[in-house]
Amino acid sequence: MLRTILLLTASNIFMTTAWYYHLRHTGWPLWKAILLSWLIAVFEYCLMVPANRIGYENGFSAFQLKITQEVITLIVFAFFAVFVLKEAFHPRYLISFALLLAAVYVMFKK
């Protein structure tokens, strides 16, 4: 389970960087942003596919993998938005995250 979560986290760091890093560089031509994003996203796929395979083979359902990945994505994105994009973190985001964590709890509850 830990290996799956670590791989999902690493893949989401690459994914978030691929999707949002170019926002700091609005002067780049769009083709450059797209090309760089695709080059970074290759690494995301190289981690996400094994994460899902390992997780699925070790007891995660596809639904559990997806919801877990979404929560990890939001956590990684929150750090990225605050520390890389220098955006403010509003308290309402905490409420949104808490509701998503409640969804994860409900999904894993037997």
C-alpha positions in Angstrom: 0.0 0.0 0.0 2.8 2.4 0.9 4.6 1.8 -2.4 1.4 2.6 -4.3 0.9 5.9 -2.4 4.5 6.9 -2.9 4.4 6.2 -6.6 1.1 8.1 -6.9 2.6 11.0 -5.0 5.7 11.1 -7.2 3.6 10.8 -10.4 1.4 13.7 -9.2 4.4 15.9 -8.6 5.3 15.4 -12.3 1.7 15.8 -13.4 1.1 19.0 -11.5 4.4 20.5 -12.8 3.5 19.5 -16.4 0.1 21.0 -16.2 0.8 24.2 -14.3 4.5 25.2 -14.3 4.1 27.1 -17.6 1.7 29.5 -15.8 4.8 31.1 -14.2 6.1 31.7 -17.7 3.3 33.4 -19.6 5.8 34.9 -22.0 6.5 31.4 -23.5 4.9 30.7 -26.8 2.1 28.1 -26.4 3.9 25.5 -28.4 6.8 25.6 -26.0 4.5 25.2 -23.0 2.8 22.3 -24.6 6.1 20.6 -25.6 7.6 21.0 -22.1 4.4 19.8 -20.5 4.4 16.6 -22.6 8.1 16.0 -21.9 7.4 16.2 -18.1 4.2 14.2 -18.4 6.2 11.2 -19.7 7.6 10.7 -16.3 4.2 11.0 -14.7 3.0 8.1 -16.8 6.1 6.0 -16.0 5.1 6.3 -12.3 1.3 6.3 -12.5 1.0 3.1 -14.5 3.1 1.0 -12.1 1.4 2.7 -9.1 -2.0 1.6 -10.4 -0.9 -1.8 -11.4 0.8 -2.5 -8.0 -2.1 -1.1 -6.1 -4.7 -3.1 -8.0 -2.7 -6.3 -7.7 -2.4 -5.7 -3.9 -6.1 -5.1 -3.0 -7.0 -1.6 -4.1 -10.1 -1.5 -6.3 -10.0 0.8 -9.4 -12.4 3.2 -7.5 -10.1 3.3 -4.5 -7.1 4.0 -6.7 -8.8 6.8 -8.5 -10.2 8.5 -5.3 -6.8 8.1 -3.6 -5.0 9.6 -6.6 -7.4 12.6 -6.6 -6.8 13.4 -2.9 -3.0 13.1 -3.5 -3.4 15.4 -6.5 -5.1 18.1 -4.5 -2.5 17.9 -1.7 0.4 18.1 -4.2 -1.4 20.9 -6.1 -2.0 22.9 -2.9 1.7 22.9 -2.1 2.6 23.7 -5.7 0.1 26.6 -5.9 1.3 28.2 -2.7 5.1 27.6 -3.1 5.6 27.7 -6.8 2.8 29.8 -8.2 2.8 32.0 -5.0 -1.0 31.9 -4.7 -2.8 32.5 -1.4 -4.3 29.5 0.4 -7.9 30.4 1.6 -9.6 28.6 4.6 -12.4 27.5 2.4 -9.9 25.2 0.6 -9.5 23.3 3.9 -13.2 22.7 4.1 -13.1 21.4 0.5 -10.2 19.1 1.3 -11.9 17.8 4.5 -15.0 16.8 2.4 -12.8 15.0 0.0 -11.1 13.1 2.8 -14.5 12.2 4.1 -15.2 10.7 0.7 -12.1 8.6 0.9 -13.1 7.4 4.4 -16.5 6.4 3.2 -15.1 4.6 0.2 -12.6 2.5 2.2 -15.1 1.8 5.0 -16.3 -1.8 4.8 
